[in-house]
């Protein structure tokens, strides 16, 4: 089968399209014929080994998993003898914490974050839902415990995580402010934002407004900079594992008042989370926004585009 292989950290040029052995499912596994996958900033971080914590988790000298990619959608191609929840031909979408989604086939245990696709979604949309929405759900619902009537600000609101966060915060009953460039303001507003701040014209940390939750979906702001914009018991969330957020998280956990929170959301996903998101898709409360589509052969180009930091919503690979 064909796969994108990465054997060392570096620029998109380290990615190679190669023929590799087609995997065989174990007794508790299903084999998925991948129809679509996603590429986001986390994939680029894994390719570059930056921030350094990536190397600590995924390999100091080279990537532990040569085939990257975590979010996928496809068809069940084969099942192990102990599998009970899936059949050959089932349309599924899910998350592989061991990577491997940027290949024509991938085997996963049936008890991992893997569920049947909503009938209303195309494969590309399903793969896109897995990129962004699970992270936003973990931070907003599980960590910040967003409640109706709270004020939530999403920084980086036009990215995959940001757009999902806007939709999910709105679903949870919050008043939502999105921060993005003016060019993406209408897109963010169309996903449910009550207010949009153009960061090229206004800095949300100096406008005097406060929020119950500030979700930095792109890791561009610090807890220290945002502290004065938090309500007395407000929560600052960051998706980027910087040293400062880890130290602030430890410090604020010891006292009452404002909190800083980081979580390895990608490692915390469950079937239950995907089933929750599936229901939101089926009821029209969550939808994917796809910016660009690339073939498997064009994955290096997709990485170059994501590296620009200008993508809107999701970038997907189509098979």
N, C-alpha and C positions, 0 to 999 in steps of 0.2 A: 504494500500500500504506500501511498505518498504521504509525507509528513514534513512539517517545517521543523528542522533540527537546530538547536543552539548548544554548542559544546564549549563556549567561552563567553564571558561577559564583554559587552562592547556596543558599538553602533549597530544600526539595522543590517549592516553588511555581514554580521556574524551569523545571520539567519540563512539557512540553506534548505532548499527543497530536495528531499532525498527519498529513495525507496527504502522502506524498513519492513521488518517482519510484521505481518498481520497478527494481532493478538488473539489468543483463544480464551474464552471465558472460563473461570473457575466454577466450582459447583454452585456458589452463591452469587455469581455475577451474570450480568447481561452484556452482550456486545452491541454497541451502538454504531450504526452507520451514520456518521455525522453529516448533517445537511446544512448546518449553519453554526457558527461560533462567533465570539466577540473579541475585540481587542480594545483595551483601555489603558489608562496610565499605569495600572498595576502590572500589566504585561510588559510595558516599557521599562518599569522599574526592575522587574525580574531579569529582563534582558541586560540591563546596564549594571545590575548589582548595586544600585544606588536608590535609597539610602543604604548605609552599611548594614543595617539590621537585616536586609534582604539576604546578604551573604551569610550572616549568622544562622539564619533559618534554612536557607535553601542551598548552601554550599559555599565554602570560603574561596576555593580556587576556581570553580566552575559550577554551572547550574546542576543541581542534583538530578533534576528531571530535564532531559535534553529536549523533549517535546513539550512546548509550553501550551498555554491556553487552559482556562478553567470553566468558562461558561459555554454550554453547547445545547443544541437541539437536533433531534434526528429520529431514526427508526430503529427499533429493536431488531437486530439481525440474527442473533442467536442467544439462547439462555442456558445457564447451567442447570443441572438436574435438581437442585434444591430450590430454584427460584419459583415463587408462587404468585408474586404480584404483577408480573409482566409476561407478555406473550410476544412471539415473533410477529413483527408488523406494527406493534404499538408505536404511536407517536409520543415522544417523550422530550422533556427538557430538564436540565439540571446543572449541577456544579461538581467539578472534579477537583478536590483539594490536592490531588497528586498530579495536577496538570494533565497534558496529553490531548487537549481538545483540538489542537491545530494539526489534526491528522484525519485520514479518511475513516478510521475506526478507533473506538475506544471502549475498553471494558471497565465496568464499574459494579461494585456490590449493590444489590437491589435495596439495601437498607440505607444507602447514602442519600444525599439531597438529590433525588431523582423522582419525578412525578409525571403523570400523563399530561400532555399539552391541552390547553383550552382548545376546543374545536374551532373557535373563531380566529385563532392566531395562525399566521404563516410561520415556517421554521425560523426565518430571519427575525421576526418579531419576538418569538419565544426566546431565542438566544439573547436578544437585546434586553428582555425583561430580567434575565438572570444576571445581567451586568448593570449594577447600579442600585436596583430596587432592593435586593437582599441586604446590601450594605446600609442603605438609607433606613430600612426597616429596623435593623439591629440598633442603630444609633438613636433613632427617634422614639420608637415604641419601647424598646427593651432597656436602653441606657438612660435616656432623658425622660422617659415615661410621659410623653406629651399628652396633655389633657385638653378637652374642649375649652375654648376661651383664652388659651395661652397665646402669647406672641412669639412666633418663631421666625428667625432670620436665617436664610440659606445663602452662604457666600459661595460663588461659583455655581449659580443656579441654572446655567445653561448646559452643563455637562451631564453625563449619564447619571451619576449619583445625585447631582443637584436637581435635575428635572424630576427624578423619582422622588426626591425628598420633598419637593414642592407639592407633588400630588399626594404623597402619603401624609404629610403634615396637615394638608387641607382635609383629607379623609378623617384624620384623627380629631378634627374640630378646631384646629388652630387658625389664628390670623397670620397669614404668611407674607413675609417680605423677601423678595429675591434680589440678589446682587449679581449683576452681570454687565456686559457692555451694552451700550444703547442699541447696537445692531441686533441684539438678541432679546431685547425687552419684550417685544410682542410675543415671541415664542414662550418665554417664561410666564407671561401673563396668561397666555392661552392654556397653560397647564394648571392654572388655579391660583397664581400669586395675586394677593390683594393689592400689593404695592411692589414696584420695581425700582431699584436704585441703580443708576448708571455709575459704576465705580470710576469712570473717567471724568465725571463731573462732580461727584459727591462721595465723601468718605463716611461710611456709616458709623464709624467709631467716634466721629466728631460732630455729629448732627444733633446730639442731645437726647436722642431717643433710646429707650431701653427695651430689652427683650428677655423673655423667660428662657429661651433657648437660642444660642447662636451656633449654627452648624456650619463649620468651615469644610465644605466638601472637596476643596482643592488644596488644603494645607498651606494657604498663603498668609494667614494671619496668626498671631500668637494670643495666648490667653491674657498676657500682660496688656497687650494693645486693646483687647476687647473687654477687659474687666469692667471698665466704667460704663460700658453699654449693656451690661447684664443687670437684671433685676437682683434685689438683695439675695435671693436664693436661686439665681439663674445658673444655667449650665452651659459651658462652652465645650463643643465637640469638635474633634479634628480627626480626619481620616489618615493623616500622615504621621508615622511613628518617629517624630523628632525627639531628641533628648529633652528639649524644653517642655514638650507636652507630657512626657513621662514624669519628669521632676515635678511639674505643676500638679499633675494628677496625684502623685504621692503626697505632696504638701497639702493640697486642698481636701484630701480624704481625711485628714486629721482634725479638721475644724468644720464648724457649720458655715453657712453662707454660700458664696459662689463656688462652683465646682468646675474642674477641668477633667475631661474624660477622653480617653483613646481606647479603642478596642480592635482586636484582630478580627474584624467582622467576617473576613473571608474564611476563617477557620471555625466560625461559630454557626454556620448555616445548617439547617435541618430540613427534613421533609415537611415538617409542620409549617415552617416559614414559607416554603415554596407553595404549599397548598393554600396558605393565606393569600399570597400574591396571585395565585391562579384564580381564586374566587374574585379578587378585585378586578382582574382582567375580564372575567366573564360578565361582571356587572357594570363594566364600563368606567370603573373608578381609577383604573391604572392603565396606561398605554405606553407603548414604546415609541421613541422618537429616533429614527434612524437617519444619520447624517450621510454616511457614505458606505458603499458596498465594495468589497474587493474579493478576488478569487484567491485560492490557496497560494497560487504562484506569486501573487502580489502582496503577500503578507509583509515583506520588508517595506514596501511603499506605504502600507497601512500604518506601520510603526513610525515611519517618517512623519506622516500626517498627524498622528496622535501626539508625537513629540513637539509639534508646534504649539500645543496648548489651545488650539482654536476650534476644536471639534465641538459640535452642538449635538448633544444626546449621544447616541451610540454609533460605533463603527463596527460593522459585521463582516465576517468572511462567509461567502456562499460557496457551496460545494455542488 
